[in-house]
Amino acid sequence: MHASDSDPAGVVRVRAPNPSPLTLDGTNSYVVGTWVVDPGPADERHLAALRAAAPDGIEGVVLTHSHADHAEGADSLGVPVTLPGDGDVVGPFTALATPGHSPDSVSLLHGRICFCGDTVLGVGSVFIDPNEGSLLDYLDSLRRLRELQIDVICPGHGPYVDDPRAKIEEYIDHRLDRERRLVAALDSGLRDHDDLLDEVWSDAPAELRPAAALTLQAHLAKLREEGRLP
């Protein structure tokens, strides 16, 4: 592990072998004492690695959200599994509702460490599926996280985030910049979705264009909710 991506004190990261354009180099599962955050896919090698990383045993699993790449392996560990709500205390964690990527997304606070699932990634931006998530809620969640006094974010994918406030500001600015570009494209008369993608998401590689198309839909849904869609 690179020195700049070292585990925070009391945390062991175990990365699942499920890399993809959306999961980056795989889902990050975390062991904190006798608790597991997001056990990931039902992959026996990964589950064995989680057990090995918890020499005192596993007493519970806590989830940041219910997507399969984070939660599928939970029942295989044979311990209680919790997807907490806002303000719930589970084991050593306090949950903060951070919907947007999914309606049930929460961030888990452990002292000044934040486990945020897919609300913040170590690299790149978060995928918002308009059929399930909400960009409006997502931006509100980022602003809520921005107010926390935390030292490090343990993301669902990618390396640790050692400057949480700067990363969150970057995320908010990125989304609002896309929105400004989309509004400008709409104001210029563009309406075809492919034309809008070419104009606003011209930097999206080919393999991520389907995800960009859904992100476009999420931005349009936000503008519609705010009464700003032409």
C-alpha positions in Angstrom: 0.0 0.0 0.0 1.3 3.4 -0.9 2.4 5.5 2.1 -0.1 8.3 1.2 -3.0 5.8 1.2 -2.3 4.1 4.6 -5.1 2.8 6.7 -6.3 5.2 9.5 -5.6 4.0 13.0 -8.0 1.2 13.9 -9.2 0.6 10.3 -8.3 -2.2 7.9 -9.3 -1.9 4.3 -10.0 -5.1 2.4 -10.6 -4.5 -1.3 -13.0 -6.9 -3.2 -11.9 -8.4 -6.5 -14.7 -6.8 -8.5 -13.0 -4.0 -10.6 -15.1 -2.2 -13.3 -15.5 1.3 -14.7 -18.0 2.1 -12.0 -16.4 0.2 -9.0 -12.9 1.4 -10.0 -10.4 -1.1 -8.6 -13.0 -2.9 -6.5 -15.4 -2.3 -3.6 -13.7 -1.2 -0.4 -14.8 -3.2 2.7 -13.5 -2.1 6.1 -12.8 -3.9 9.3 -13.1 -1.8 12.5 -12.4 -3.9 15.5 -15.1 -6.6 15.4 -17.3 -4.8 12.9 -17.3 -4.9 9.1 -18.5 -1.9 7.0 -19.8 -2.9 3.5 -18.7 -6.6 3.1 -19.0 -6.3 -0.6 -19.9 -9.1 -3.1 -20.5 -12.7 -2.2 -17.0 -13.7 -3.1 -15.6 -16.4 -0.9 -12.0 -15.2 -1.3 -13.0 -11.7 -0.2 -15.1 -12.9 2.7 -12.2 -15.1 3.9 -9.9 -12.0 3.7 -12.4 -10.1 5.8 -12.5 -12.8 8.5 -8.6 -12.9 8.5 -8.6 -9.1 9.0 -10.7 -9.5 12.1 -8.7 -11.7 14.4 -11.1 -11.2 17.3 -14.0 -12.3 15.2 -16.9 -10.4 13.6 -19.9 -9.4 15.7 -21.8 -7.3 13.2 -22.0 -5.8 9.7 -23.1 -2.3 9.0 -24.0 -1.1 5.5 -23.7 2.3 3.9 -26.4 1.4 1.3 -28.0 -1.7 -0.1 -26.3 -2.0 -3.6 -25.1 -5.5 -4.3 -21.4 -4.6 -4.7 -21.5 -3.4 -1.1 -24.0 -5.6 0.6 -24.3 -8.9 -1.3 -21.9 -10.8 1.0 -23.3 -9.6 4.3 -25.5 -12.6 5.1 -22.6 -15.0 4.4 -20.7 -13.7 7.4 -23.4 -15.2 9.8 -23.7 -12.1 12.0 -26.4 -9.3 12.4 -26.6 -6.9 9.4 -27.8 -3.3 9.8 -28.5 -0.6 7.3 -29.0 2.2 9.8 -31.1 5.4 9.5 -30.2 8.9 10.3 -28.8 9.3 13.8 -28.8 5.6 14.6 -25.8 4.2 16.6 -24.6 0.8 15.6 -21.6 -0.7 17.2 -18.9 2.0 17.1 -20.6 4.0 14.3 -23.2 6.9 14.2 -25.1 7.1 11.0 -25.8 10.3 9.0 -28.4 10.1 6.2 -26.7 11.1 2.9 -29.2 10.1 0.2 -28.6 10.9 -3.4 -26.6 8.0 -4.9 -29.4 5.9 -3.5 -32.4 6.7 -1.3 -30.9 4.6 1.6 -27.4 5.9 1.5 -25.8 6.8 4.9 -22.4 7.9 6.0 -21.0 6.2 9.1 -19.0 8.4 11.6 -16.4 6.8 13.8 -14.7 9.6 15.7 -13.2 11.8 13.0 -13.3 9.0 10.4 -16.2 8.9 7.9 -17.2 5.8 5.9 -19.4 7.2 3.1 -20.0 4.3 0.7 -20.7 5.8 -2.7 -21.4 9.3 -1.6 -17.7 10.3 -2.1 -15.2 8.2 -4.1 -11.4 8.3 -3.8 -11.1 9.0 -7.5 -13.6 10.4 -10.0 -17.2 11.4 -9.6 -20.2 9.5 -8.2 -22.8 7.9 -10.5 -26.4 9.1 -9.9 -29.0 6.9 -11.6 -32.1 9.1 -12.0 -34.4 6.0 -11.7 -33.2 5.5 -8.1 -31.1 8.4 -7.0 -31.6 12.2 -6.8 -29.0 14.8 -7.7 -30.9 17.4 -5.7 -30.7 15.2 -2.6 -27.1 14.3 -3.4 -25.9 17.9 -3.4 -27.8 18.5 -0.1 -25.9 15.4 1.3 -22.6 16.8 0.2 -23.3 20.1 1.9 -24.2 18.2 5.1 -20.9 16.3 5.0 -19.0 19.5 4.3 -20.0 20.8 7.8 -18.5 17.8 9.6 -15.2 17.9 11.5 -13.6 14.8 10.0 -10.0 14.0 9.2 -10.4 11.2 6.6 -13.1 9.7 4.3 -13.0 6.0 3.8 -14.8 5.7 0.4 -16.7 2.8 -1.2 -14.2 2.8 -4.0 -10.7 4.2 -4.5 -8.1 5.5 -2.1 -8.6 7.3 1.2 -9.5 11.0 1.1 -7.2 12.9 3.4 -8.6 16.3 2.8 -12.4 15.7 3.1 -13.5 19.4 2.9 -11.5 20.1 -0.3 -12.8 16.9 -1.9 -16.4 17.7 -1.1 -16.0 21.3 -2.4 -14.5 19.8 -5.6 -17.5 17.5 -5.9 -20.0 20.3 -5.4 -18.2 22.6 -7.8 -18.0 19.8 -10.4 -21.7 19.2 -10.3 -22.6 22.8 -10.5 -20.2 23.4 -13.4 -21.9 20.6 -15.3 -25.2 22.1 -14.5 -24.1 25.5 -15.8 -22.8 24.0 -19.0 -26.1 22.0 -19.4 -28.2 25.1 -18.9 -26.1 27.0 -21.4 -26.5 24.2 -23.9 -30.3 24.1 -23.4 -30.4 27.9 -23.7 -28.6 27.6 -27.0 -31.5 25.4 -28.3 -30.0 21.9 -27.9 -32.6 19.3 -27.0 -31.4 16.0 -28.4 -29.8 13.9 -25.7 -26.9 12.9 -27.8 -26.2 16.5 -28.7 -26.3 17.5 -25.0 -23.9 14.7 -24.1 -21.5 15.7 -26.8 -21.6 19.3 -25.6 -21.6 18.9 -21.8 -19.9 15.4 -21.3 -17.4 15.6 -24.1 -14.7 14.3 -21.7 -16.6 11.1 -20.9 -14.7 8.0 -22.3 -16.7 5.7 -24.6 -17.1 3.0 -21.9 -18.7 5.6 -19.5 -21.0 7.2 -22.1 -24.0 5.1 -20.9 -23.4 6.2 -17.3 -23.0 9.8 -18.6 -26.3 9.5 -20.3 -28.0 8.6 -17.1 -26.2 11.4 -15.3 -27.6 13.8 -17.9 -31.1 12.5 -17.0 -30.3 13.1 -13.3 -29.3 16.7 -14.1 -32.5 17.2 -16.2 -34.6 15.8 -13.3 -33.0 18.3 -10.9 -33.7 21.2 -13.2 -37.3 19.9 -13.6 -37.8 19.7 -9.8 -36.5 23.3 -9.5 -38.8 24.5 -12.3 -35.7 25.5 -14.4 -36.1 23.1 -17.3 -37.0 24.9 -20.5 
